[in-house]
Amino acid sequence: MRKVLTALCCVFMLAGCASRKDDSANMAAYEGYYKSIQDNDRFQEGSLYYQISAEMSTLADGSHRYYIFLDDAQIAMYDVVLLAVEDGLSFDTNDRMMPSIGIFESQDYSLIPNQARTDKGFVKGLVLSGETAQDSLDIRMLVEWRDKNKENAHREYLSFTITEEGYTAVTRQTPVEETVLEPGTGEGTLNE
């Protein structure tokens, strides 16, 4: 329950701080990130660089709200971008926005181990949230961040299931990390 309250505070804070960048550029970046998840065929269940967890609760109307938490950064992660796609929905057939951070906000978010200063965009953790009618949800997720010099972007692709019992890894693959030169594109080199 404590995580849910923390998540709600973070969601409201992020929503309150968000102002729109150029909508067409943001939508192009969103589509690029979404399609990179859709086109990827190798996912991992977790990361060496941060903790990922999730939970789901039932709402009064019988629908479900889920929360995905990214925290406990082990390395400096600047300009973090998160996008979670539900149940492998295709970009072309999906008519609603998937939960994201770092695409539409005017402020960048960074995670630095053992540091937090929200007024400067340095946060302890990030939370994605969404609603679904299903009581079990498969998530495919992209996590992208830049290094300290902001010269290279790194991407990881995660896959897991969220139920009211919590987070369950869907696949057990060799970790895949990409180094990407241009954010929002699927272009880059693959480092394994």
N, C-alpha and C positions, 0 to 999 in steps of 0.2 A: 504494500500500500504506500510505503514511503517513496518508492520509485515512481509510482503513479503521480503523487503530489508534486514531486520534483519535476517530473516530465511535464505536467500541466503548467507549472511556473515557467519552465524553459520555453514551452510552446507559446505561451502568451507573451513572454519577453521577446522571442524571435518575431512573432507576428506584429508586436507593437513597434519594433525597431525597423521592420522591413518597409522599404519604399522601392518602387519599381525602377529598374534600369530601363534601357531601351527594350521595349517588349519584343520586337522582331528579333533582335540579337539574342535575347534570353530564350525565346522559343526555339531558335535555331540551335542554341547550346543544349537546351532540354532534349530536343529531338536527337541530337548527336549522342548525348549520354544514354538516352533510352535505347537507341538502336545499337549502341555498343554492348549493352547488356543483352539485348535480344539476339545479337549475332555471336555472342561469346558462347563457347561450348565447354569451358573448363572453369569450374567454380571451386572455391575452398570453403571450409566450414568456420574458419576463424582467422585470426591474424597474430603475428608476433609483435606487431606495432601498437595494438590497442585491444581493448576488450569490447566484445559485441554481445549484447543480450537483448531479450525481448520478452514481453508479456502481453496478455490479452485479457480483457474483462468483458462481461456481458452487460449491456445497457438495458434500461427499463423496457424498451420496445422490442427486446429480443435480439437486436443486432449486436455487433461486437466492435469494440475499439481496441486497437493494438498500438503498442509503443515499441520502438526499436532504439536501444541506447548504445551509443558509442562513447566510451570514456576510458580512463586510465591509460592515456597515451604513454608509450615507452620511448618515443622519439618526438622531436619537434615536427609538427604537422601544420603547415601554413595554408591558408586559403582552401579549407576543406570543402569538398563537394560530396553530398550524399544523394543517392536516388534509389528508391526501393520500388520494384515492379512486382505487383501481385500476380500470382498464378500464371506466370509466363504470358501475360496479355500482350498481344502484338501492338505496336505503336499505331499502325494503320487502322486497326479495328477498335481500339480503345477510345472511348469518348470522354474520359475524365482524367484529371491530372493525378499523377502518382506523387506520394510524399517525397519531398526533396528539401535540401538545404544547400545554400551556396550558389544557386543558379539565378534566382529572382531577387534576392536581397541586395540592398545597396552596400551593406557592410560585409566584409569578409570575416570568417571565423577560423581561428587557429587554436590548436591544442599544444601546449608545452608541458612536459612532465612537471608535476608538482607546482604549477603556477596557474593562476586565474586572475584576470582583470577584464571583466566584461565590458567596461566602458571603452577599452581599446581592442575588443574583439578576441581576447584570449580567454577561452572558456574551459571549464573543467570537463565538460562533456556535451554531446549533442543528442537530440531526441527527434526521431521521426514519428509521426502519428497518423493513423488512418482509421477508417471505419469500413466494416464489411458485414455482409449477412452470413458469412460462413463461420463455423466454429473452428476451422483449421485452415490455415493460409500458408501456401508456399510463397516464399519471397526470394527474388533474385535481386542482389543489391550491388551497386557500384560505390566504392569509396575512393576518392581521389584527393591528393594533397600535393603541395609543393614543398621543396626542400628549403632550408634556411635562406639560401641566396635567391630563392624563387626562380631559379633557372630551369629546373626539371620538375615535371609533374609525375607522380607515381599513382598507379591505379591497382586496386584489388577488386576482385569479383567474389561475392559471397552468396551462398545459397543455404537456406534453412527453412524450417516450418515453425510457425507460431500457433500454439493452442492455449487454452486456459491453463494448461500445465506448464507452459513456458516455451522455451526455445529448444529446438531439436535440429541438429545438423542433417542436411539432406544428402550431401555427397561427401566423400572423403577423397580428395584429389591432392596432387602436389600443388603447393601454393603457386599462384600465378600473379606476377606483378608486371605491369607495363610501365615503361617510361614514355611519357607523352610530351610532345613539344608544344602542341596547341590544345588548350582546354576545349572540351566540347566536341572533339573529333575522335574518331577511332584510329587515327594515325599514330604511329610510334613504334618503338622497338620492344620486343618481348624479352624480359630477363627472367630466367628461371634459376 
